[in-house]
Amino acid sequence: MSFPTRYFRAGVGAVVLDPRGRVLLLKRSDVAGAWQFPQGGLDEGESPLAAARREVQEETGIPARALRLLSRHPEPLAYELPAAAQTRRTGMGQVQYWFYFETHAVHVPLERLPPGEFRAAQWTTFDRAVAQAVSFRAPLYRQLRRYLRTLRRQRRPA
């Protein structure tokens, strides 16, 4: 596949919540101290929802059938990679469709994390997820947190 020299890659991301409302974060192997939500590229012909479920399963071992869709973020979100991290494969960054899932499969089998990409997983608060994000993803994570707060307010009984 031939790519233009400057582009944003199409992708998906998933905020996975446990029954206590904590979010699942993965610790990257290649960037010291960097934690992130499951995310990845959108394959040709793949729907964004199917891609998000696939990425969660590939990156965490949580099967797609164990995910209950709560919502889709109302608009795609983008982040730009630092210039030193931009390559022909990664492009300038990603434009992503984001989904919110709930799961009761709260055990993330670390032995099933893909070799090389991640080395740890944790359930934590959304505030901590924002604090542990690399600087170029933090604004996007703040947008995700704001929308989740809106969802929670809408679901509260009157």
N, C-alpha and C positions, 0 to 999 in steps of 0.2 A: 504494500500500500504506500502510495506517495503522499506526503504531507507538505503543505506550504511551509515556508520557513518560520512563520509566526502564526500561531493558532492557539486556541484554547480547546483542550480535549473534553469531549462529552463524558460525563460520569454520573455516578449516583453515590449517595451516602445514606447511612442508617443510624438513627438514634434508637438504641434498644434499651427499653426500660424494664426493670424487674418489678415484682408486685409491690415493693416498697417505694417505687418511684426513683430508684437510683439508675444511673446510666452506665452503659458498658463502654469502657475505654481499653484500647490496645496500645502497648508500649512498643514503639518502633525499635528495630535492631540497628538501623543505619543512622539515626539521628539521636545523639545522647539526650536523654531526658524528655523526649518528645512522645506525647500520648495523643491518640486520635480515635475518632469514631470509625467503625467499619466503613470503607468507601472503596471505590474503584471505577474502572472504565466501563463504559456502556458498549457492549458488543454489537456489531452490525445486525440489524433485524431484531434485537432484543428490546422488550419493553422496559422502561425504567423500573417499574415495580418488580418485574422478574429479575432484573439485574441487581436490585437492592437485596432481594432475598438470597440470590446466589452469592453475592459478596459477603453477607453475614455468615452464611454456611461455610464458605471457603475460608474465611478469616477467623472464625470462632468455633466452628464445629456445631453450632446450634442449627438444627435442621429447619428448613423453611417452614415445615408444617408446625413448628413450635412457635412461630411468630404470628401475632395477631396485629393486623394493621390498625393503627389508631388514626393516622392522618398522613396526608402528603403536604409538605410545605407548599404554600400557595404559588410560589414562583421559583424558578431556578436560581441558585446562588453561585457566585464565582469567587475564586481566589487566584492570585497571581503568585507563582513561585519566585523566590529570589533568583536573580539573574544567573548566579552560579549553579543553580539546580535545574535550570531550563536546558532541555536537550531536544533533539528532533523527535524522540519518542514521547516525552512528557509535554512538549509544547511550552507555552508561557504559563500554564496552570490548568485549572479545570472549571468548567461550568457544570454544576451538578443539580440533579433532582434529588431532593431529600425526603425521607420517609421516617415516620415515627412508628415503632413497633413496641408491643409489650410481649414479654415471654415469661413463662413459668419455669423454663429450663435455665435456672440461674447458675448452674455449674458449667463453667467454660473449661473444657478439658485442654489444658495447656499443651499436652502432648500432641494435640491435633492442630495446633496453630501452624500455619505454613512455615516450613523451615526458612530462616533468613529474614523474613519480612517483620515478624513481631516476636517478642520474647517474653511478654507478660500480658495479663489481662486483669482488670479490676472493675468492680462495681463501685460507683462513687456518686457524689452530688453533681448536678450540672454546673454549679459555681466552680467546683474543683476542676471539672472538665475544661472550662474556659481558662482557668488559671494555668493548667498544665499543657495547653495547646501551644504549638509553635506560633510565633508572632504573626505570620501571614495568614494563619487560619483562625486566630482569635476573633476577629470581627465577624466572620461567618458564624462561628459558634455562638456568639452573643445574639445574632439574629435567630438562630435555632432555639436558643433559650427563651427569647421573648415570645416566639410563636407558641412554644410549649406552655408557657404561662397563660397565654390567651386560651389555648385549648382547655387547660385545667379549669379556668374560670367559667368557661361555657358549659362544662360538664357538672359543675356543682349544682346540687338541688337548690331551688329557690326557697 
